[in-house]
């Protein structure tokens, strides 16, 4: 059994760890509120954008000559996966969940004999993937400097993706991120952004729009913007998820530390009591033998 | 009958402005300025750099935009833009900064005709503000 001194030290160290996790939980809770707010505020933009594109693609007359960003290159041989993770750790299963989802997608792709390219956004994802998929990672983007996700950053990623698409480096682009449901649940998502497959809800409106200039031109202007918007949305969802995940992870850690302190305290008291009893027995039996 | 309709201006970060007592909006559409009154036909268009003017009962508001998409449908005008500034809040040195940046962009080589056109528009608007 550990000595009293050792136990005392351990209790002290667990207590100080608990203080740290507690503080991190508080910070995450405060940040979560902000992140959630901005995720909600950002929603109207992406919803409206989606609506407009839906209406537009419904109204497009010449499907054959539709922009490639909408209809794709015609084959799906090369897949680009954009893995969006956080830059910081200690957030529970947040990053691992995305990576797990991505890895199962990767193996599906390679089983089908298709080529895979990876862009990682956020350093944690890069760390986890580079061991196995190091050669496939063509770029690693990290926004350590910007505190909150902003559109400017998303636009940078979007432009990079479009640039690569235009030079024919890939056919299909999928982004991976965590969708924020609530503090305890974040759902890893795989969303295909190129080509855009929004066929599922064509029931929007059949109303005819007037276009100025014509549909094609608007579409070719709008689609790149939509990519950035989708990425921005993913970033917002991700940052809310990250904070939520961190908060619950730290909450668990704090609780575990508390349990551990309790257990250790009991053990400490017991062994203290045992030591006293032992000493008493020694004294008594010493006195008796006289 | 009222002649008012609703306008929503959103940018990626938040909902920028929402008003439902608008009588007329003049937007710098790509192919020229366009005034939108109530019961306009459904339209989708995109914007070039310029000034959006909103006339409402409470007066008129002016905003500088660099780009954006507008959609008008069922008497709701939605403007999606990533860069919008209220002219009242726009200071002289900010205008000058933007102008300087735009002039630099215009000077760079290898830009397409369309972006050149857009930059020229921007410079023109900024100069008129200055």
Interface residues (C-beta under 8 A of the other chain):
Chain A: X38 X41 X42 X44 X45 X46 X48 X49 X51 X52 X55 X56 X150 X151 X154 X155 X205 X207 X208 X209 X210 X211 X212 X213 X218 X221 X222 X225 X229 X232
Chain B: X8 X10 X11 X12 X13 X14 X15 X29 X30 X31 X34 X41 X42 X43 X44 X45 X46 X69 X71 X73 X78 X80 X82
